Amino acid sequence: MALNSDTDQGAAARLSPTLPEGLDHALLEGDGPTAHGDKLGTPQPDERLLWRGRPKVSLLARGAFRTYWVAFYFAVLVAVCVATDRPGTAAIMAGAGAVTIAILYFLAWLSARSTLYILTDVRVIMRIGMAIETRINVPLKQVKAAHLRDSGKGFGDIALELNGDRLLGVVLLWPHLRPWHINHPQPMLRAIPEVARVAQLMANARAIYGEIEQNLSDVKETAAETVHQGQAVSATVGLRPVAPLRTGLGDKGLEGAPA
């Protein structure tokens, strides 16, 4: 239900964390896959665009396509062939390994090229799909917990644990899902830059609906230290749920649709 009175709006503003000025929606034009105006995959004019980005190819190849494990597997095969005095077979295995890794890197590049993650003040939008373009709408109010994995150098993953029983399939989400969570798939923003800042933006935007269970302790601690240093950063602890500022896509359940 929308807030109608000035008093309610003022209360919501006091409970809401400080969010940065939104980005220009025009930045989404021509930036990766498009939604062709579909509301499910396009931020509406009254939504504040907080961030958009896509995976880093090399990290996506290692994390989602397991290129390190594949390289290790073929390296063992080559070592066994060399140890058993089969140089011809070793060469074949080395060549097969190189081709396999090249194919996996190509798939990672294709996946990153066909992906665009969008964070607004009410939802996360995932434009994904190497073969069939798909748009995933994740309202922030449906996010039960957020799990941050730091890959170093500012990159990392954010997995979203969701409320409710409306779940998207593994095939629809892959490779943009948390590994080994088959029964309850968790959409994942993979190999994104500035992962700590994005996680904090997400936590701040989600806080209007109440505190979430988070595996973001390092991010929240950083925010707290920043406050002590005199900068205006709002923490999410202790916020009570309030009514959403508006109805619309941010009030619906988890949704996904092919283009």
N, C-alpha and C positions, 0 to 999 in steps of 0.2 A: 504494500500500500504506500502510495506516495505521501510525502510530508507536505501538508497544506499550509500550516500556520507558520508565522515568522519565529515563534517560540520553538517549535519543533525543529525547524531548520537550524536555528542557533544552537540547540542542544546537540544536533547531529554534527554540526561543524566543530563544537568543542570536543566531542568524542572522537572525531575523525583525525587520523594522523595527518601531518602536513605532507602534502604531495606536491611534486614539482609542477611547473606549468606544462601543460600537455604539448606534445609534438604536433607539427602540422600534419594533418591527415593526408595531404598531398604527397608526403614522403613515401606512402605505400604504393603510389602509382608507379608501375614499372619496376617495383622492387620484388623480384621473385614471382612466385605464382600469384595470380590475381583471383579475386572472388567474383568478378563480373557483377558487382553490385548486390550480391546475395547478402542479406542481413546476417545470416549465420556466420559469415566469414569476413564481414566488413564492419569496422567500428562506425557507429552511428554518430551524427553531428553532436549529440549531447554527451558522448563518451569522451573522456580525457585519455588521449593516447600517451601512455607512459614510456613504452619501450617497444622496439621491434628488432629482431635479429634472426640469425640462422646458424646452424652448426658449423664448426670448423672441420674441414674435410679430414685432416690427419687424425684428429681426436675421435671423430665419428668412425673412421675406419678401424681404429684400435678398440674403441669401446663397444660399438654395435656389431661390427663385422669381424671382430676377433682376429685381426691380421697378425698380431704377435703370436697367438697360439697356433695359427696356421703355419707361420714361418718356423716356429719351434718344432712342429710336427714334421715338416719336410726336412728340417735340419737333422732331426734324429734319423729319418730314413736315409738321408745321404751318408750320415756317419756310419750307420749299420752296413750300408753297401760298401763303403770304403774299407771298413774293418774286415769285411768278408771277401775283400779283393774282387770287387765287381765294379770297376770304374765306369763301365758303360751304363750300367743301371743307375749308378750314382749321378751321372750326368743327366740321365733322363729325369730322375727325381728332382734334381736341382732345377731343371727347365720347367717341369710341371709345377713346382713350388712358385717359381717366379711368375708364371702365367696366372696361377690361382690368385696370388697376392695382387697382381695387376688388375685382375677382374674385380676383386673385392674393393680395391681403391677406386676403380671406376664407378662401382655401385655406390660407394660412399660419396663420391663427387656428385653423382646424379641425384642422390637423396638430398644432399645439402642444397643443391641448385634448385630443387623442387620443393623446398621447405621455407616457410616464413612463420616465425613465432611472433605473436602480437600480444602485448599486455596493456589492457586499459584499466580504468578505475573500477570496472565491474566484472570483467571476465578475462580469460585467456583464450585466444584464438590460435588454432594451429592449422595452417594451410599446408597440407602434406600430400604425398602420393607420387611415386615415381612413374607408375603406369596410369593409374586412375586418380586424378586430383580429388582430394577429400578435404572437407573443412570441418574441424572439430571445435565446438563451442563449450568451454568449461567456465560456468559462472563461479566467481570467487566465493560466493556464499555456500557453494557445494563442496568447497575444499575443506577437508577434515584435518589434514596435516600436510606439511611440505617438507621434503627431504632433500637436503643439499649435499652434493658430493663435489668436493673441490679437486680438480685435476691439475692444479698448479698454473702459474703464470696468468691468473685471472680467469681461467676457463673452468667450466664444470657443468654438472647436470643438476636439474631440479625436478624431482618426481612429485606428483600431486596425488595424494591419497584422498579419495572422494567419499562423500556421504551417499546414502541411498543405495538402491539396488539397480539403478539404470546404468548398465555397464557397456562399454564399447568392446568389441572383439579384439583379440590379439592381432589377427591378420589385418584389421583395419588400421591399427595403431603402429604396428612394427615399421621401422625400428625405433619409433618414438614412444617407448614404454619402458618401465623399470624391469630389469631382468628378473626372472624366476618368480614373478607374481602373475601366474596364469589364471587362477580362479577369480581374482579381483584385479584386473589390469589397472595400472597406474600410468596415466599419461606422463611423459617425461620430456622436458626441454633439454635436449642433448647438446653437449659440447658448445655451450654458448659463452660469449665473452662477457666480462664484467659480471660474473655469476653472483658474487656477493651483493653487488648493488641491485641487481635484478631481484634477488631474493628479498632484500629489504624493501624494495618498492612493492613487491607482491604482498609481503606481510603488512605493510602500512595500508595498502588498498583494502586488504581483506579485513583489517581490524575494525572497520565500521560495522561489520556483522558480529563482532565479538572476537575474543582471543582464539587462536587456533593452536592445536597441538603441533609443535614444530620441532624438527630436527635442524633448527637454525640458531642454536645457542651461540655459535661463534659470531653470527651476523648481529644478533641482538646485543651481545656483549660489546661489539664494536660500536653499535649505535649508542649504547649507554656511556661508553668512554667519550664519544664525541659530544654528548650532552654536557658531561663534566668539563669539557674543554671550552664550553660556552657557545657551541653551535646549536642552532634550533633544529633538533632531530627528535621526532616523537617516538616513544617506545610503544609496543603493543600490549604490554602487560597491564591487566586490570581493566581493560575496556569491556563494557557491557554491551550486549547486542542492542542495536537500535533498528528502527524501520529503515528499509532502503530508501534512498533519495528519490528513486523513480522505478516504475515498473517497466518491464520489457525483457530483452534477451538475458539480462543479468539476473532475472528472477526465475528463469526456466531451469529445467534440469539439464543434465549432461546430454549433449546432442552431437550427432555427426551426420554428414550427408555427402555423398559423392557429387562432384561437379556436374 
